Amino acid sequence: MARPKQNLLLAKLPTKDRGRLLPDLEHVHLELGQPAYKSDKEQSHVYFLTDRREFQRSGQALQQSLLRYTQALLTQMAQTAVCNRHRHRPAILPLAAADP
């Protein structure tokens, strides 16, 4: 029996939309280490985690990846800003005296 309200993403869906999905949902149990997908096979299902411990376990790897991506992006932005600052220095012109 599917339990869509145990998944936070599904629980946030409007009742009408969740109701449309409910007939196609089924609860499955995956053993620790059991792959949800195989890279050489066509993906035919989507898995929505319902166990908070599973989410935390899989979420740690995702969090690390996102942190590495964010760090790389911020580093790239900082390098771009420094390069732009040194390459495109506007000329500073002295103020001209007002014409009499």
N, CA, C and O atoms as a Tinker XYZ file with bonds, in Angstrom:
   400  protein
     1  N      0.846000   -1.185000    0.000000    73     2
     2  CA     0.000000    0.000000    0.000000    64     1     3
     3  C      0.884000    1.238000    0.000000    63     2     4     5
     4  O      1.784000    1.360000    0.831000    81     3
     5  N      0.636000    2.145000   -0.915000    73     3     6
     6  CA     1.410000    3.374000   -1.020000    64     5     7
     7  C      1.082000    4.304000    0.138000    63     6     8     9
     8  O     -0.064000    4.400000    0.577000    81     7
     9  N      2.115000    4.988000    0.623000    73     7    10
    10  CA     1.931000    5.942000    1.722000    64     9    11
    11  C      2.525000    7.288000    1.295000    63    10    12    13
    12  O      3.604000    7.661000    1.755000    81    11
    13  N      1.823000    8.020000    0.417000    73    11    14
    14  CA     2.404000    9.233000   -0.149000    64    13    15
    15  C      2.653000   10.340000    0.855000    63    14    16    17
    16  O      3.529000   11.175000    0.629000    81    15
    17  N      1.919000   10.379000    1.951000    73    15    18
    18  CA     2.115000   11.466000    2.912000    64    17    19
    19  C      3.381000   11.283000    3.728000    63    18    20    21
    20  O      3.794000   12.207000    4.428000    81    19
    21  N      4.014000   10.110000    3.657000    73    19    22
    22  CA     5.275000    9.907000    4.359000    64    21    23
    23  C      6.439000   10.539000    3.610000    63    22    24    25
    24  O      7.508000   10.727000    4.191000    81    23
    25  N      6.263000   10.863000    2.369000    73    23    26
    26  CA     7.285000   11.549000    1.593000    64    25    27
    27  C      6.935000   13.031000    1.589000    63    26    28    29
    28  O      5.825000   13.411000    1.214000    81    27
    29  N      7.885000   13.867000    2.008000    73    27    30
    30  CA     7.596000   15.295000    2.143000    64    29    31
    31  C      7.250000   15.957000    0.817000    63    30    32    33
    32  O      6.416000   16.861000    0.778000    81    31
    33  N      7.873000   15.523000   -0.259000    73    31    34
    34  CA     7.572000   16.094000   -1.573000    64    33    35
    35  C      6.139000   15.771000   -1.991000    63    34    36    37
    36  O      5.401000   16.653000   -2.428000    81    35
    37  N      5.756000   14.526000   -1.858000    73    35    38
    38  CA     4.388000   14.125000   -2.216000    64    37    39
    39  C      3.369000   14.755000   -1.259000    63    38    40    41
    40  O      2.269000   15.120000   -1.674000    81    39
    41  N      3.733000   14.878000   -0.002000    73    39    42
    42  CA     2.808000   15.450000    0.981000    64    41    43
    43  C      2.509000   16.915000    0.681000    63    42    44    45
    44  O      1.434000   17.407000    1.022000    81    43
    45  N      3.447000   17.617000    0.046000    73    43    46
    46  CA     3.256000   19.039000   -0.270000    64    45    47
    47  C      2.382000   19.257000   -1.501000    63    46    48    49
    48  O      1.927000   20.373000   -1.750000    81    47
    49  N      2.148000   18.209000   -2.262000    73    47    50
    50  CA     1.303000   18.352000   -3.455000    64    49    51
    51  C     -0.134000   18.664000   -3.053000    63    50    52    53
    52  O     -0.610000   18.199000   -2.017000    81    51
    53  N     -0.822000   19.453000   -3.875000    73    51    54
    54  CA    -2.254000   19.655000   -3.616000    64    53    55
    55  C     -2.979000   18.309000   -3.642000    63    54    56    57
    56  O     -2.586000   17.403000   -4.378000    81    55
    57  N     -4.014000   18.183000   -2.855000    73    55    58
    58  CA    -4.755000   16.929000   -2.724000    64    57    59
    59  C     -5.190000   16.382000   -4.074000    63    58    60    61
    60  O     -5.107000   15.177000   -4.311000    81    59
    61  N     -5.651000   17.250000   -4.955000    73    59    62
    62  CA    -6.118000   16.819000   -6.282000    64    61    63
    63  C     -4.983000   16.171000   -7.077000    63    62    64    65
    64  O     -5.169000   15.115000   -7.682000    81    63
    65  N     -3.799000   16.810000   -7.076000    73    63    66
    66  CA    -2.660000   16.265000   -7.817000    64    65    67
    67  C     -2.160000   14.965000   -7.196000    63    66    68    69
    68  O     -1.838000   14.015000   -7.909000    81    67
    69  N     -2.096000   14.928000   -5.872000    73    67    70
    70  CA    -1.661000   13.702000   -5.198000    64    69    71
    71  C     -2.643000   12.575000   -5.487000    63    70    72    73
    72  O     -2.241000   11.425000   -5.666000    81    71
    73  N     -3.935000   12.908000   -5.533000    73    71    74
    74  CA    -4.956000   11.909000   -5.838000    64    73    75
    75  C     -4.799000   11.306000   -7.224000    63    74    76    77
    76  O     -5.104000   10.132000   -7.435000    81    75
    77  N     -4.321000   12.114000   -8.173000    73    75    78
    78  CA    -4.096000   11.595000   -9.536000    64    77    79
    79  C     -2.926000   10.618000   -9.564000    63    78    80    81
    80  O     -2.918000    9.680000  -10.361000    81    79
    81  N     -1.936000   10.835000   -8.697000    73    79    82
    82  CA    -0.760000    9.956000   -8.658000    64    81    83
    83  C     -0.988000    8.680000   -7.855000    63    82    84    85
    84  O     -0.384000    7.645000   -8.137000    81    83
    85  N     -1.849000    8.758000   -6.871000    73    83    86
    86  CA    -2.030000    7.664000   -5.917000    64    85    87
    87  C     -2.270000    6.296000   -6.558000    63    86    88    89
    88  O     -1.691000    5.316000   -6.090000    81    87
    89  N     -3.091000    6.178000   -7.602000    73    87    90
    90  CA    -3.303000    4.850000   -8.189000    64    89    91
    91  C     -2.032000    4.215000   -8.759000    63    90    92    93
    92  O     -1.953000    2.993000   -8.888000    81    91
    93  N     -1.045000    5.037000   -9.099000    73    91    94
    94  CA     0.190000    4.510000   -9.695000    64    93    95
    95  C      1.312000    4.305000   -8.684000    63    94    96    97
    96  O      2.380000    3.808000   -9.041000    81    95
    97  N      1.085000    4.679000   -7.433000    73    95    98
    98  CA     2.120000    4.531000   -6.412000    64    97    99
    99  C      2.045000    3.167000   -5.749000    63    98   100   101
   100  O      0.964000    2.629000   -5.513000    81    99
   101  N      3.206000    2.624000   -5.458000    73    99   102
   102  CA     3.255000    1.390000   -4.678000    64   101   103
   103  C      4.441000    1.467000   -3.733000    63   102   104   105
   104  O      5.487000    2.020000   -4.075000    81   103
   105  N      4.272000    0.912000   -2.553000    73   103   106
   106  CA     5.332000    0.929000   -1.566000    64   105   107
   107  C      6.283000   -0.219000   -1.855000    63   106   108   109
   108  O      5.859000   -1.369000   -1.975000    81   107
   109  N      7.568000    0.090000   -1.965000    73   107   110
   110  CA     8.586000   -0.949000   -2.178000    64   109   111
   111  C      9.659000   -0.795000   -1.113000    63   110   112   113
   112  O      9.902000    0.304000   -0.613000    81   111
   113  N     10.288000   -1.889000   -0.776000    73   111   114
   114  CA    11.366000   -1.865000    0.204000    64   113   115
   115  C     12.660000   -2.220000   -0.516000    63   114   116   117
   116  O     12.750000   -3.260000   -1.169000    81   115
   117  N     13.652000   -1.359000   -0.397000    73   115   118
   118  CA    14.967000   -1.635000   -0.968000    64   117   119
   119  C     15.927000   -1.938000    0.174000    63   118   120   121
   120  O     15.975000   -1.210000    1.166000    81   119
   121  N     16.674000   -2.994000    0.030000    73   119   122
   122  CA    17.677000   -3.354000    1.034000    64   121   123
   123  C     18.851000   -2.387000    0.926000    63   122   124   125
   124  O     19.117000   -1.830000   -0.139000    81   123
   125  N     19.549000   -2.196000    2.041000    73   123   126
   126  CA    20.722000   -1.347000    2.060000    64   125   127
   127  C     21.719000   -1.853000    1.023000    63   126   128   129
   128  O     22.076000   -3.031000    1.019000    81   127
   129  N     22.161000   -0.970000    0.154000    73   127   130
   130  CA    23.106000   -1.336000   -0.899000    64   129   131
   131  C     22.448000   -1.790000   -2.183000    63   130   132   133
   132  O     23.122000   -1.919000   -3.205000    81   131
   133  N     21.152000   -2.035000   -2.159000    73   131   134
   134  CA    20.446000   -2.457000   -3.368000    64   133   135
   135  C     20.266000   -1.239000   -4.275000    63   134   136   137
   136  O     19.688000   -0.238000   -3.853000    81   135
   137  N     20.751000   -1.313000   -5.508000    73   135   138
   138  CA    20.630000   -0.148000   -6.389000    64   137   139
   139  C     19.179000    0.081000   -6.806000    63   138   140   141
   140  O     18.443000   -0.864000   -7.091000    81   139
   141  N     18.791000    1.337000   -6.834000    73   139   142
   142  CA    17.451000    1.682000   -7.311000    64   141   143
   143  C     17.436000    1.712000   -8.834000    63   142   144   145
   144  O     16.409000    1.444000   -9.457000    81   143
   145  N     18.573000    2.039000   -9.426000    73   143   146
   146  CA    18.677000    2.130000  -10.890000    64   145   147
   147  C     19.974000    1.487000  -11.340000    63   146   148   149
   148  O     20.953000    1.438000  -10.596000    81   147
   149  N     19.963000    1.000000  -12.557000    73   147   150
   150  CA    21.181000    0.475000  -13.168000    64   149   151
   151  C     21.472000    1.334000  -14.392000    63   150   152   153
   152  O     20.580000    1.619000  -15.191000    81   151
   153  N     22.733000    1.742000  -14.527000    73   151   154
   154  CA    23.096000    2.681000  -15.574000    64   153   155
   155  C     22.878000    2.144000  -16.989000    63   154   156   157
   156  O     22.703000    2.925000  -17.924000    81   155
   157  N     22.886000    0.825000  -17.156000    73   155   158
   158  CA    22.711000    0.268000  -18.498000    64   157   159
   159  C     21.250000   -0.076000  -18.821000    63   158   160   161
   160  O     20.968000   -0.670000  -19.862000    81   159
   161  N     20.339000    0.293000  -17.942000    73   159   162
   162  CA    18.914000   -0.004000  -18.145000    64   161   163
   163  C     18.115000    1.287000  -18.258000    63   162   164   165
   164  O     18.488000    2.318000  -17.698000    81   163
   165  N     17.014000    1.212000  -18.990000    73   163   166
   166  CA    16.119000    2.357000  -19.095000    64   165   167
   167  C     15.393000    2.553000  -17.767000    63   166   168   169
   168  O     14.939000    1.596000  -17.141000    81   167
   169  N     15.296000    3.799000  -17.359000    73   167   170
   170  CA    14.630000    4.108000  -16.086000    64   169   171
   171  C     13.121000    4.045000  -16.298000    63   170   172   173
   172  O     12.577000    4.740000  -17.157000    81   171
   173  N     12.453000    3.210000  -15.515000    73   171   174
   174  CA    11.008000    3.047000  -15.690000    64   173   175
   175  C     10.210000    3.471000  -14.468000    63   174   176   177
   176  O      8.984000    3.563000  -14.528000    81   175
   177  N     10.901000    3.732000  -13.352000    73   175   178
   178  CA    10.223000    4.094000  -12.108000    64   177   179
   179  C     10.913000    5.281000  -11.458000    63   178   180   181
   180  O     12.070000    5.587000  -11.747000    81   179
   181  N     10.197000    5.924000  -10.595000    73   179   182
   182  CA    10.743000    6.993000   -9.762000    64   181   183
   183  C     10.508000    6.585000   -8.318000    63   182   184   185
   184  O      9.423000    6.125000   -7.964000    81   183
   185  N     11.525000    6.755000   -7.489000    73   183   186
   186  CA    11.412000    6.388000   -6.083000    64   185   187
   187  C     11.297000    7.649000   -5.230000    63   186   188   189
   188  O     12.054000    8.603000   -5.409000    81   187
   189  N     10.346000    7.641000   -4.305000    73   187   190
   190  CA    10.169000    8.714000   -3.335000    64   189   191
   191  C     10.467000    8.117000   -1.968000    63   190   192   193
   192  O      9.755000    7.224000   -1.510000    81   191
   193  N     11.508000    8.602000   -1.321000    73   191   194
   194  CA    11.890000    8.057000   -0.024000    64   193   195
   195  C     10.857000    8.391000    1.034000    63   194   196   197
   196  O     10.347000    9.510000    1.088000    81   195
   197  N     10.553000    7.412000    1.875000    73   195   198
   198  CA     9.594000    7.633000    2.956000    64   197   199
   199  C     10.238000    7.467000    4.320000    63   198   200   201
   200  O      9.652000    7.862000    5.328000    81   199
   201  N     11.416000    6.897000    4.374000    73   199   202
   202  CA    12.111000    6.663000    5.635000    64   201   203
   203  C     13.130000    7.772000    5.848000    63   202   204   205
   204  O     14.049000    7.931000    5.045000    81   203
   205  N     12.976000    8.528000    6.909000    73   203   206
   206  CA    13.863000    9.663000    7.165000    64   205   207
   207  C     15.326000    9.237000    7.254000    63   206   208   209
   208  O     16.208000    9.974000    6.814000    81   207
   209  N     15.593000    8.077000    7.808000    73   207   210
   210  CA    16.982000    7.605000    7.907000    64   209   211
   211  C     17.570000    7.374000    6.530000    63   210   212   213
   212  O     18.737000    7.684000    6.291000    81   211
   213  N     16.768000    6.830000    5.618000    73   211   214
   214  CA    17.234000    6.627000    4.250000    64   213   215
   215  C     17.534000    7.966000    3.595000    63   214   216   217
   216  O     18.536000    8.127000    2.898000    81   215
   217  N     16.651000    8.914000    3.832000    73   215   218
   218  CA    16.845000   10.239000    3.248000    64   217   219
   219  C     18.132000   10.863000    3.767000    63   218   220   221
   220  O     18.898000   11.448000    3.002000    81   219
   221  N     18.364000   10.740000    5.052000    73   219   222
   222  CA    19.576000   11.309000    5.628000    64   221   223
   223  C     20.816000   10.614000    5.092000    63   222   224   225
   224  O     21.824000   11.262000    4.813000    81   223
   225  N     20.743000    9.297000    4.946000    73   223   226
   226  CA    21.891000    8.543000    4.445000    64   225   227
   227  C     22.200000    8.940000    2.999000    63   226   228   229
   228  O     23.354000    9.201000    2.659000    81   227
   229  N     21.174000    8.986000    2.152000    73   227   230
   230  CA    21.398000    9.366000    0.760000    64   229   231
   231  C     21.609000   10.868000    0.650000    63   230   232   233
   232  O     22.289000   11.340000   -0.261000    81   231
   233  N     21.029000   11.617000    1.576000    73   231   234
   234  CA    21.144000   13.066000    1.546000    64   233   235
   235  C     22.541000   13.558000    1.863000    63   234   236   237
   236  O     22.928000   14.638000    1.417000    81   235
   237  N     23.309000   12.787000    2.627000    73   235   238
   238  CA    24.668000   13.212000    2.967000    64   237   239
   239  C     25.539000   13.296000    1.720000    63   238   240   241
   240  O     26.308000   14.245000    1.568000    81   239
   241  N     25.431000   12.333000    0.843000    73   239   242
   242  CA    26.213000   12.363000   -0.394000    64   241   243
   243  C     25.765000   13.526000   -1.275000    63   242   244   245
   244  O     26.591000   14.219000   -1.870000    81   243
   245  N     24.462000   13.731000   -1.353000    73   243   246
   246  CA    23.942000   14.846000   -2.137000    64   245   247
   247  C     24.409000   16.168000   -1.547000    63   246   248   249
   248  O     24.820000   17.069000   -2.278000    81   247
   249  N     24.346000   16.285000   -0.231000    73   247   250
   250  CA    24.775000   17.519000    0.425000    64   249   251
   251  C     26.249000   17.793000    0.139000    63   250   252   253
   252  O     26.619000   18.932000   -0.149000    81   251
   253  N     27.088000   16.774000    0.215000    73   251   254
   254  CA    28.513000   16.964000   -0.074000    64   253   255
   255  C     28.726000   17.413000   -1.509000    63   254   256   257
   256  O     29.549000   18.291000   -1.769000    81   255
   257  N     27.996000   16.823000   -2.437000    73   255   258
   258  CA    28.117000   17.217000   -3.846000    64   257   259
   259  C     27.685000   18.659000   -4.052000    63   258   260   261
   260  O     28.346000   19.412000   -4.766000    81   259
   261  N     26.578000   19.045000   -3.429000    73   259   262
   262  CA    26.101000   20.416000   -3.565000    64   261   263
   263  C     27.068000   21.414000   -2.927000    63   262   264   265
   264  O     27.273000   22.507000   -3.456000    81   263
   265  N     27.660000   21.042000   -1.795000    73   263   266
   266  CA    28.638000   21.926000   -1.157000    64   265   267
   267  C     29.878000   22.103000   -2.029000    63   266   268   269
   268  O     30.400000   23.211000   -2.151000    81   267
   269  N     30.354000   21.006000   -2.640000    73   267   270
   270  CA    31.512000   21.111000   -3.539000    64   269   271
   271  C     31.186000   21.978000   -4.747000    63   270   272   273
   272  O     32.005000   22.798000   -5.164000    81   271
   273  N     29.987000   21.800000   -5.315000    73   271   274
   274  CA    29.565000   22.610000   -6.455000    64   273   275
   275  C     29.494000   24.089000   -6.061000    63   274   276   277
   276  O     29.977000   24.954000   -6.793000    81   275
   277  N     28.895000   24.373000   -4.910000    73   275   278
   278  CA    28.763000   25.759000   -4.453000    64   277   279
   279  C     30.134000   26.388000   -4.231000    63   278   280   281
   280  O     30.359000   27.539000   -4.604000    81   279
   281  N     31.047000   25.639000   -3.624000    73   279   282
   282  CA    32.386000   26.156000   -3.394000    64   281   283
   283  C     33.089000   26.449000   -4.721000    63   282   284   285
   284  O     33.737000   27.487000   -4.858000    81   283
   285  N     32.969000   25.554000   -5.688000    73   283   286
   286  CA    33.591000   25.774000   -6.996000    64   285   287
   287  C     32.980000   26.987000   -7.692000    63   286   288   289
   288  O     33.694000   27.785000   -8.300000    81   287
   289  N     31.663000   27.123000   -7.601000    73   287   290
   290  CA    30.990000   28.252000   -8.228000    64   289   291
   291  C     31.417000   29.572000   -7.593000    63   290   292   293
   292  O     31.699000   30.536000   -8.305000    81   291
   293  N     31.467000   29.626000   -6.263000    73   291   294
   294  CA    31.892000   30.853000   -5.586000    64   293   295
   295  C     33.346000   31.193000   -5.894000    63   294   296   297
   296  O     33.686000   32.365000   -6.059000    81   295
   297  N     34.202000   30.182000   -5.972000    73   295   298
   298  CA    35.603000   30.408000   -6.329000    64   297   299
   299  C     35.709000   30.989000   -7.728000    63   298   300   301
   300  O     36.462000   31.935000   -7.960000    81   299
   301  N     34.953000   30.423000   -8.658000    73   299   302
   302  CA    34.957000   30.921000  -10.036000    64   301   303
   303  C     34.447000   32.368000  -10.099000    63   302   304   305
   304  O     35.003000   33.191000  -10.826000    81   303
   305  N     33.402000   32.671000   -9.344000    73   303   306
   306  CA    32.856000   34.026000   -9.332000    64   305   307
   307  C     33.883000   35.010000   -8.760000    63   306   308   309
   308  O     34.044000   36.115000   -9.280000    81   307
   309  N     34.568000   34.612000   -7.701000    73   307   310
   310  CA    35.578000   35.480000   -7.098000    64   309   311
   311  C     36.736000   35.717000   -8.062000    63   310   312   313
   312  O     37.223000   36.842000   -8.178000    81   311
   313  N     37.177000   34.678000   -8.749000    73   311   314
   314  CA    38.263000   34.825000   -9.718000    64   313   315
   315  C     37.852000   35.749000  -10.859000    63   314   316   317
   316  O     38.643000   36.579000  -11.307000    81   315
   317  N     36.623000   35.604000  -11.323000    73   315   318
   318  CA    36.126000   36.460000  -12.401000    64   317   319
   319  C     36.081000   37.916000  -11.949000    63   318   320   321
   320  O     36.471000   38.814000  -12.695000    81   319
   321  N     35.610000   38.144000  -10.736000    73   319   322
   322  CA    35.536000   39.509000  -10.213000    64   321   323
   323  C     36.923000   40.130000  -10.105000    63   322   324   325
   324  O     37.111000   41.290000  -10.471000    81   323
   325  N     37.899000   39.371000   -9.605000    73   323   326
   326  CA    39.265000   39.888000   -9.478000    64   325   327
   327  C     39.850000   40.180000  -10.853000    63   326   328   329
   328  O     40.467000   41.226000  -11.053000    81   327
   329  N     39.666000   39.277000  -11.794000    73   327   330
   330  CA    40.197000   39.486000  -13.145000    64   329   331
   331  C     39.565000   40.720000  -13.792000    63   330   332   333
   332  O     40.260000   41.534000  -14.400000    81   331
   333  N     38.269000   40.851000  -13.659000    73   331   334
   334  CA    37.590000   42.009000  -14.245000    64   333   335
   335  C     38.059000   43.303000  -13.601000    63   334   336   337
   336  O     38.186000   44.323000  -14.278000    81   335
   337  N     38.311000   43.272000  -12.329000    73   335   338
   338  CA    38.762000   44.475000  -11.605000    64   337   339
   339  C     40.112000   44.933000  -12.132000    63   338   340   341
   340  O     40.335000   46.133000  -12.287000    81   339
   341  N     41.018000   44.002000  -12.409000    73   339   342
   342  CA    42.367000   44.366000  -12.844000    64   341   343
   343  C     42.460000   44.634000  -14.339000    63   342   344   345
   344  O     43.323000   45.400000  -14.766000    81   343
   345  N     41.621000   44.042000  -15.123000    73   343   346
   346  CA    41.682000   44.227000  -16.580000    64   345   347
   347  C     40.984000   45.485000  -17.054000    63   346   348   349
   348  O     41.430000   46.118000  -18.011000    81   347
   349  N     39.925000   45.847000  -16.416000    73   347   350
   350  CA    39.086000   46.935000  -16.914000    64   349   351
   351  C     39.073000   48.117000  -15.950000    63   350   352   353
   352  O     38.014000   48.556000  -15.502000    81   351
   353  N     40.238000   48.613000  -15.644000    73   351   354
   354  CA    40.296000   49.777000  -14.754000    64   353   355
   355  C     39.887000   51.017000  -15.538000    63   354   356   357
   356  O     40.497000   51.343000  -16.557000    81   355
   357  N     38.892000   51.683000  -15.082000    73   355   358
   358  CA    38.514000   52.903000  -15.788000    64   357   359
   359  C     39.565000   53.994000  -15.549000    63   358   360   361
   360  O     40.147000   54.102000  -14.469000    81   359
   361  N     39.777000   54.773000  -16.562000    73   359   362
   362  CA    40.737000   55.862000  -16.425000    64   361   363
   363  C     40.136000   56.920000  -15.501000    63   362   364   365
   364  O     38.966000   57.280000  -15.630000    81   363
   365  N     40.932000   57.399000  -14.591000    73   363   366
   366  CA    40.460000   58.437000  -13.690000    64   365   367
   367  C     40.986000   59.766000  -14.227000    63   366   368   369
   368  O     42.191000   60.014000  -14.249000    81   367
   369  N     40.081000   60.587000  -14.644000    73   367   370
   370  CA    40.456000   61.874000  -15.224000    64   369   371
   371  C     40.310000   62.965000  -14.184000    63   370   372   373
   372  O     39.356000   62.967000  -13.407000    81   371
   373  N     41.267000   63.906000  -14.168000    73   371   374
   374  CA    41.134000   65.018000  -13.221000    64   373   375
   375  C     39.949000   65.892000  -13.646000    63   374   376   377
   376  O     39.639000   66.020000  -14.831000    81   375
   377  N     39.317000   66.472000  -12.666000    73   375   378
   378  CA    38.214000   67.369000  -12.969000    64   377   379
   379  C     38.765000   68.611000  -13.639000    63   378   380   381
   380  O     39.743000   69.201000  -13.179000    81   379
   381  N     38.135000   68.993000  -14.714000    73   379   382
   382  CA    38.569000   70.208000  -15.425000    64   381   383
   383  C     38.035000   71.427000  -14.664000    63   382   384   385
   384  O     36.944000   71.405000  -14.095000    81   383
   385  N     38.847000   72.486000  -14.679000    73   383   386
   386  CA    38.404000   73.727000  -14.036000    64   385   387
   387  C     37.236000   74.283000  -14.842000    63   386   388   389
   388  O     37.190000   74.174000  -16.067000    81   387
   389  N     36.323000   74.862000  -14.138000    73   387   390
   390  CA    35.147000   75.430000  -14.820000    64   389   391
   391  C     35.580000   76.566000  -15.712000    63   390   392   393
   392  O     36.411000   77.385000  -15.320000    81   391
   393  N     35.023000   76.625000  -16.911000    73   391   394
   394  CA    35.339000   77.726000  -17.834000    64   393   395
   395  C     34.755000   79.025000  -17.283000    63   394   396   397
   396  O     33.622000   79.051000  -16.802000    81   395
   397  N     35.553000   80.122000  -17.359000    73   395   398
   398  CA    35.038000   81.390000  -16.872000    64   397   399
   399  C     34.027000   82.013000  -17.798000    63   398   400
   400  O     33.507000   83.090000  -17.509000    81   399
